[in-house]
């Protein structure tokens, strides 16, 4: 367990630095009158905390700190491109739901007793749907995330989940 805490301390500090180091003016000046920072949960593979920072109407940063059922504690960071026109063209009308895709990284630490403390690294390509409630600053999402593990071994990964965030 000591190895797990030691190995996780650096990725957690990096994630906190990224989130807290974002320009504070972004929080004071919301995009299109909306709130820019969301914090919530994601349930699935992996399950944990989810955060989102809105850069522009069509671009966002997604982060998570989660536990994978494959005995990993992981941190993810994704650059997201919102594509509301994809849903609108399928439904033939305007929708509060938006499709998205992106690219990101995963940094994980193995919690399995045989390999406790091993570090892992992967590339991710998230695809999903996201929507906001009309009267409340609450958003919901569902996503599928294929990827490629690069360390400690090379392998394909597939993750997915659904979640909710409250926006500040």
C-alpha positions in Angstrom: 0.0 0.0 0.0 2.9 2.3 0.8 4.2 1.9 -2.8 0.7 2.7 -4.1 0.5 6.0 -2.2 4.1 6.9 -3.2 3.5 6.2 -6.9 0.1 7.9 -6.9 1.4 11.1 -5.3 3.1 12.4 -8.4 0.1 11.9 -10.8 -2.3 13.4 -8.3 -0.1 16.4 -7.9 0.1 16.8 -11.7 -3.7 16.6 -12.0 -4.2 19.1 -9.3 -1.7 21.4 -10.8 -3.5 21.2 -14.2 -6.9 21.9 -12.7 -5.9 24.6 -10.2 -3.4 26.1 -12.6 -6.0 26.9 -15.3 -6.5 30.6 -15.7 -8.7 31.9 -12.9 -10.2 34.4 -15.3 -11.9 31.5 -17.0 -13.9 30.8 -13.9 -14.9 34.5 -13.6 -15.9 34.8 -17.2 -18.2 31.9 -18.2 -18.5 30.8 -21.8 -21.9 32.0 -23.1 -23.2 32.7 -19.6 -22.7 29.1 -18.5 -20.6 27.8 -15.6 -17.2 26.6 -16.7 -16.1 23.9 -14.2 -18.0 20.7 -13.5 -17.3 18.1 -10.8 -19.1 14.8 -10.4 -18.9 11.0 -10.8 -18.5 8.5 -13.5 -19.8 4.9 -13.1 -18.6 2.1 -15.3 -15.1 1.0 -16.2 -13.5 2.9 -14.5 -15.6 4.3 -11.6 -14.6 7.4 -9.8 -14.5 11.2 -9.8 -15.0 13.3 -13.0 -14.1 16.9 -13.7 -14.6 19.1 -16.7 -13.3 22.5 -17.7 -15.1 24.3 -20.5 -12.5 26.1 -22.7 -14.9 27.2 -25.5 -18.4 26.2 -26.5 -17.0 23.4 -28.6 -13.9 22.5 -26.7 -13.4 21.0 -23.2 -10.9 19.4 -20.9 -12.1 16.2 -19.1 -10.3 14.7 -16.1 -11.0 11.7 -13.9 -9.5 10.0 -10.9 -11.0 6.5 -10.8 -10.6 2.8 -10.0 -10.6 0.2 -12.7 -12.0 -3.3 -12.1 -8.7 -4.5 -13.7 -6.9 -3.5 -10.4 -5.8 0.0 -11.5 -6.1 3.4 -9.9 -5.9 5.8 -12.8 -5.9 9.5 -13.7 -7.2 10.5 -17.2 -7.0 13.7 -19.1 -8.8 14.2 -22.4 -9.1 17.1 -24.9 -12.7 17.0 -26.1 -14.3 18.4 -29.3 -18.1 18.9 -29.0 -20.2 18.2 -32.1 -23.9 19.1 -31.4 -24.6 19.1 -35.2 -24.1 15.3 -35.3 -27.1 14.7 -33.0 -29.1 17.5 -34.6 -28.7 16.0 -38.1 -29.8 12.5 -36.9 -32.8 13.9 -35.1 -33.6 16.5 -37.8 -34.1 19.1 -35.0 -32.2 21.0 -32.4 -31.3 18.9 -29.3 -29.9 19.7 -25.8 -27.7 16.6 -26.3 -24.3 16.9 -28.0 -22.0 14.3 -29.4 -18.3 14.5 -28.7 -15.0 12.9 -29.4 -11.5 13.5 -28.2 -8.0 12.3 -27.5 -6.3 11.8 -24.1 -3.9 10.1 -21.8 -4.3 7.6 -19.0 -1.8 7.2 -16.2 -2.4 4.3 -13.8 -0.9 2.4 -10.9 -1.5 -1.3 -10.4 -3.2 -2.3 -7.1 -3.0 -6.1 -7.7 -0.9 -7.7 -5.0 1.3 -9.4 -7.6 2.3 -6.2 -9.4 1.5 -3.6 -6.7 2.9 -0.2 -7.7 3.6 -0.8 -11.4 2.9 2.2 -13.5 0.9 2.1 -16.6 0.4 4.6 -19.5 -2.2 4.5 -22.3 -3.6 6.7 -25.1 -7.4 7.2 -25.2 -10.0 8.2 -27.8 -13.3 9.0 -26.0 -16.6 9.2 -27.9 -19.8 10.1 -26.2 -23.0 12.1 -25.7 -23.5 14.9 -23.2 -26.5 16.9 -22.2 -27.4 19.7 -19.6 -30.6 20.2 -17.6 -32.5 23.3 -18.6 -33.0 24.9 -15.2 -30.1 23.4 -13.2 -26.3 23.5 -13.7 -26.2 19.7 -14.0 -24.9 17.7 -16.9 -25.1 14.1 -17.8 -22.9 12.0 -20.1 -22.3 8.5 -21.5 -19.1 7.6 -23.2 -17.1 4.7 -24.8 -13.4 4.9 -24.8 -11.1 2.6 -26.9 -7.4 3.0 -26.3 -4.0 1.6 -26.5 -2.0 0.7 -23.4 1.7 1.4 -24.0 3.2 0.5 -20.6 3.9 -1.8 -18.7 2.8 -3.8 -21.8 1.2 -3.1 -25.1 -2.5 -4.0 -25.3 -5.8 -2.6 -26.5 -8.1 -1.3 -23.8 -11.8 -0.5 -23.8 -13.5 1.6 -21.2 -16.9 3.3 -20.8 -19.3 4.8 -18.4 -22.1 7.2 -17.6 -21.9 10.1 -15.2 -23.1 13.4 -14.0 -21.4 16.7 -13.1 -22.5 19.8 -11.2 -21.2 23.0 -12.8 -19.8 25.9 -10.8 
